[in-house]
Amino acid sequence: MDEQGRRFVYKGAVRRGQNTGFAVLEDYKGCYRGYFLDGYRHGHGCQVYKDGTRQEGMWKCGVFVQA
């Protein structure tokens, strides 16, 4: 569960207790497939939201920065 008590599924690498490397994250927002660094979406990834919209491109410290 996250800080707000919502369930999520994380399948991927963990380093020093932080999500790092390629992974799949399914949470209340939808599904993210891509790279993490120190617990943040970082690098190339694709977020598909529950309503079907998607963001694919580069992420930096958890923020979508470039399609």
Secondary structure as UniProt FT lines:
FT   TURN            3..4
FT   STRAND          9..15
FT   TURN            16..17
FT   STRAND          18..27
FT   TURN            28..29
FT   STRAND          30..37
FT   TURN            38..39
FT   STRAND          40..49
FT   TURN            50..51
FT   STRAND          54..60
FT   TURN            61..62
FT   STRAND          63..66
//
